[in-house]
Amino acid sequence: MGPFSNALASRFSTRWVVITGSVLAMTGFVLSSLAGTSWVFFFTYGICIGVGVGLMYAPSIVVVNQHFEKRRGLANGVSLAGSGIGSI
């Protein structure tokens, strides 16, 4: 989803791509909690949440690079470590 989300972010804005991804991921979480069969769970969790998180991840890295000039490496490290810890 990285190249696709970056193309959307450059066409529209990073804010709208991240908002769209978070709404899609939230919808996937809600639908996953209501799933009655395993294939519905796998679809909602894998597709909806996967695409939503994919839409959020790449633009968030771009935003960190745009806002920090002085300590960009530290800011990237903190944001990438936060996304890894958040996934756990």
Secondary structure in CASP SS format (residue, H / E / C, confidence):
PFRMAT SS
TARGET T0000
AUTHOR 0000-0000-0000
METHOD secondary structure of the structure
MODEL  1
M C 1.00
G H 1.00
P H 1.00
F H 1.00
S H 1.00
N H 1.00
A H 1.00
L H 1.00
A H 1.00
S H 1.00
R H 1.00
F C 1.00
S C 1.00
T H 1.00
R H 1.00
W H 1.00
V H 1.00
V H 1.00
I H 1.00
T H 1.00
G H 1.00
S H 1.00
V H 1.00
L H 1.00
A H 1.00
M H 1.00
T H 1.00
G H 1.00
F H 1.00
V H 1.00
L H 1.00
S H 1.00
S H 1.00
L C 1.00
A C 1.00
G C 1.00
T C 1.00
S H 1.00
W H 1.00
V H 1.00
F H 1.00
F H 1.00
F H 1.00
T H 1.00
Y H 1.00
G H 1.00
I H 1.00
C H 1.00
I H 1.00
G H 1.00
V H 1.00
G H 1.00
V H 1.00
G H 1.00
L H 1.00
M H 1.00
Y H 1.00
A H 1.00
P H 1.00
S H 1.00
I H 1.00
V H 1.00
V H 1.00
V H 1.00
N H 1.00
Q H 1.00
H H 1.00
F C 1.00
E C 1.00
K C 1.00
R C 1.00
R H 1.00
G H 1.00
L H 1.00
A H 1.00
N H 1.00
G H 1.00
V H 1.00
S H 1.00
L H 1.00
A H 1.00
G H 1.00
S H 1.00
G H 1.00
I H 1.00
G H 1.00
S H 1.00
I C 1.00
END
